Amino acid sequence: MKKFFKGFKDILKRCFKLIKYNIADLILFEIIYKSFILFAVLFCEDLFKYAVKISGITHLTPDNVILMIKNPLSAVICIILVFIFVYLTLLEIFGIIIYFESAKNRIKLSFIRIFTEAFKRSFMIFKPRNMFIVFMVLLFPLSNIYLTSGYLNSVRIPEFILDFIKENVILSIVYIIILILIYIVLFKYIFSIFEIVINKTDFKSACKKSSKILKGKFIKSVSYFIMFMIFQLLLTLFIVIIAYLFIILKIKLFYTGTDIENYYWLCVTSFNNFFSVLLSIFILIFNIAFLSVLYYGYDVIEDDHYILKNKKRFDCKSILKTVVKYIVIIMILLVYSDTFYLNVPILKGFRVWTKKFGK
């Protein structure tokens, strides 16, 4: 057990080293991606509305969705939309993997280079031999594992279907078995995505390599990943608690009057908006960083050359560029947090607590 925790600590250390190597450009890539996806989603919405219109349906409901699929042109448009969403999902994942690959090799890529490389390599999914990766990506939202920060991550099984399953014991057992199988398939072949991006292999060969990498290490890897998810949860809870306590302390010491409660909720809402944007960026980055460390560690057994050993040199021009990047990032995130809000269960759970504690 001691050896297991030591290994986990070592993996965390390598994760942070990979992430921080050129983090400003990584965050800027995420910002560009999110801006790009907003325009892409608007286009997809118009395309979907057109598919509904030509199928002769006024309002789409679960009852008449079959009528839409029966229309050949509507069905083709729906298939195209699925491929677009898969492409947009992989665009982000490919970009982050490209960043970690360059960080491992101690090469600094600009955020524009990361985006253009990811944009080009993502087209590999349209090759006939790589088509099956579409089905793998569509399993991401069903697994509830945060492997994308895009709109695909918001896809969930409708509540009325889940309620119907819960009411039937046999269906509940079948549903649990299917979920377990999805987790096994996803984790067994998760490194296939790394193989496709880094070595540009076809999906079938990539799956074989992923299975080979995890041979004899599957349970250990899953255990590490579960521990990592718990670590992320605890870290998020710690940050939220510290932030809320700071808000309460600040208001208690420096503010008085009838508007104190309104100002308190203004601070809480502002923090929730800003922190939810950060979470939407960093949860995926941390997850892929963790998987990257496992991939490099297992693929290059006993070879620790990818652990970054930066020799810090004073470079005035480089420092100035980095400072400018961070200023731009903070300004964009502040603007973005005012217009975008991600419902984060952790933050929602603290609202009741802060209301009682704040009073």
Salt bridges, closest charged atoms under 4 A:
ASP10 OD2 - ARG14 NH2 2.67
ASP25 OD2 - LYS325 NZ 2.61
GLU30 OE1 - LYS34 NZ 3.92
GLU101 OE2 - LYS104 NZ 3.80
GLU117 OE2 - ARG113 NE 3.66
GLU117 OE2 - LYS120 NZ 3.60
GLU117 OE1 - ARG121 NH2 3.21
GLU195 OE2 - LYS209 NZ 3.47
ASP299 OD1 - LYS209 NZ 3.35
ASP303 OD2 - HIS305 ND1 2.95
ASP304 OD1 - ARG14 NH2 2.86
